[in-house]
Amino acid sequence: MSIRSRLLALVALATLVPAVLVGIRFVHDRGRGIDAAIADLTATAQAVGEDLGEKIQGTAQLHYGLARARDLHTRDRAACSTFLAAVREEHPQYTGILTIDPNGRLFCDSLRTGRELDLNDRGYFVKALATPGGVTMEAAFGRLTGLSVLQIAYPAQAETGELNFVLLASLDLTKFAEAHRRRVPHKQILMFDAAGTVLVWLPGQMRAEPVGTSIADTELFRRATAPSGAHLVDLDGADGRREVWAVAALPSDVPAPGLHILVGLPHSDLVAEANRRLIQGTSTLTVISLLLFGGVWTLAEKGIRRPVGRIGTMARKLGQGDLSARVEPPHPAGELGALMGVLNATAEALERQRTAIDDLNARLRQSQKMEAIGQLTGGVAHDFNNLLTVILGSAELLVERLDRDPELRMLADMTAKAAERGSELTNRLLAFARRQPLDPRPTDVNRQIADMDRLLRRTLGEQIEIEVVQAGGLWKAMIDAGQLENAILNLCINARDAMPDGGRLTVETANVRLDAVYAASQSELEPGQYVMVAVSDTGTGMDAVTLERAFEPFFTTKDVGKGSGLGLSMVYGFVKQSGGHVRIYSESGQGTTVKLYLPRADADQIQAGAPAEPALEKGKERILLVEDDDLVRGHVARQLGSLGYQVVAVENGPDAIAALRQDADIDLLFTDIVMPGGMNGREVADRAKALRPGLPVLFTSGYTENAIVHQGRLDRGVHLLQKPYRRQELAAKVRQALRGEQGNDC
């Protein structure tokens, strides 16, 4: 097939598919137009019903007022009629207003006819006698006027409850319908009573049934009055033409008047506007499609075949790996020109991708390295903490027992202090590896920053001027103090690196309240009270592009080998994990300010955050000790024994479960978390509680992983004794667990 033939088929397809889609849209629009016309018809009917409901309620209010009028409490018939005539002049919607004696005889009327009428047979009068205190209604033809009216009656009673008279107002249905007909000149309004007698039909074009004719045997009557309460009736008329009628519904708080109101249209009128728009749109689409076909074909003839050779040459070079290949301008307008631009952009993108892939590989290697270091440091810290537990505990026992040998006591004390320094080192390793749970406590941030003064000055150097501005009356923050110190140190080091020629670093604190409006504009931020820590520098600052990516992991503006790009991201994650907020403000050449918003500690937390130093507590309970390390297991068993406890020591989880089944006197499960054998400490505790509900559990570990730590915090109610620990800490935690006190401290 030649290129011309291919282009012809392509152009035909290119114009046909949009034409079909637009045509489908036109058909869909026609359906929506018909739906809108039906909705308008229904709304018109509803408006008529609501207006009639208002007229009925207004008449009821008029009756309530007239029932108390002194001019009606008279036996002067002429005076009464004159008064009602004046009332009717103010309310022309009624054909007449009259009063009926309790015996059913007409007394006076606004038309001043003076006629004698017996109205005992009227339904509204019978209902009025049986319905004291409310209005009753009946759709009928007025005896005085012969007009189609809605008779609205109200029994006027004396204070004793005796019936004085029945008030009757005849609402002119024809005038009511004509008022609405003027608003909707193309629609018809039909009113008939419960028996099917036509009261009003305007203008009567579809059926032209005369007033007073019964339509009770018609399909329209049956469907409009069906118990199902259909709001729309679509049927064939007497002449075979389809008709659509909307049934009006009165408000729910208006009594049923025994009157049915319909608003209708011939189906052809209902869809006429939608059909007109469809025909107009289809005609326009046809003309545009033909013009489009001719124009695209002309452009294809003139601008496709000649550039094809240039495009082919470019594609072959790209296929051979020559990313410097380009389709040189000028480029033709239209798809081919866009294709040439795409090919050129593709070659440029491939060159950029080579650089991006190299950068991505570097980031991947860095991420894998960090993960490997995290796993390594976590594992080393776990094993090291086991050793430190034995060393620290043994050193404490030696200190207690060497009172008579000061020299050996001093050596034992030095051993204990060295073990404590080793514990601090392992904690830093765990923090670096992000394997240590956060331990938020009420923290005096001003004091924390003051204690860091020497560290900051030694770390930042003499070329950096440090200024600390501490707010008076600063609230305490609910935060992990150690992690906060790391975060502030990280920010200060970043500030130092941004001031290679020296400058001023300002650390500022303040109490702030973040309102709901501001909180709604930020992510993961609750409105409330916060302790703000701001770290500002006079360094190089950041432009808008760099600022937008400042918190991204591995993003750094420092030279290769001088920054991992994790400093700000670790600060961001720590503050967010603590329930706080971080904002960074910077302009190129104007310095940078990072603000940390730390959650304020409430009064209960502050009180709980400063417990008294516990005394050494002992006991006699039976403790099941689960520890896989022989050295640690023997040492802890001896320490517990020295505190007066009975100890059952096992090596792993299955042995612990077996011991629980055999020994019913176990009072406490004391288990390591990280253990070999396929069952960790958490699983041992779950199995133990299934066997012994309510059994207290105390966990211990130097490396918790995720067994009892989630989202970086201890699970609620968990008792954890972090390795290594002193004998006093062991005694206190055991008693706390046995007493069932609240956990979550380390």
Protein Blocks (a to p, Z undefined) as FASTA:
>chain_A
ZZklmmmmmmmmmmmmmmmmmmmmmmmmmmmmmmmmmmmmmmmmmmmmmmmmmmmmmmmm
mmmmmmmpmklmccbfklmmmmmmmmmmmmmmbgbdcdddfkopafbdcklnopacdfkl
pmklmmmmmmghiacddddddfklopacdddddddddfkopafbdcdddddfklmmmmmm
mmmmmbccddddfkopafbdcehlmnopaehiacklpmklmmmmgmklpabdcdddfkop
acddddddddfkbccehiacdddddfklmmmmmmmmmmmmmmmmmmmmmmmmmmmmmmmm
mmmmmmmmmmmmmmmmmmnopakbccdddddehjklmmmmmmmmmmmmmmmmmmmmmmmm
mmmmmmmmmmmmmmmmmmmmmmmmmmmmmmmmmmmmmmmmmmmlmklmmmmmmmmmmmmm
mmmmmmmmmmmnopaccddddddfklmmmmmmmmmmmmnopmlccdddddehiacddddf
klmmmmmmmmmmmmmmmmmnopadddddddddddfklmmmpghiaeddddddddddfbeb
pafklmmmmmpghiafbdehiaghlmmmmmmmmmmmnopacdddddehiapadddddddd
dfklmmmmmccdddddddfbdcddddfblklmmmmmmmmmmnopacdddfblklmmmmmm
mmmkbfbdcddfbdghhiafklmmmmmmmmmghiacddddfblkjmlggehiacehiacd
dddddfklmmmmmmmmmnopaehiZZ
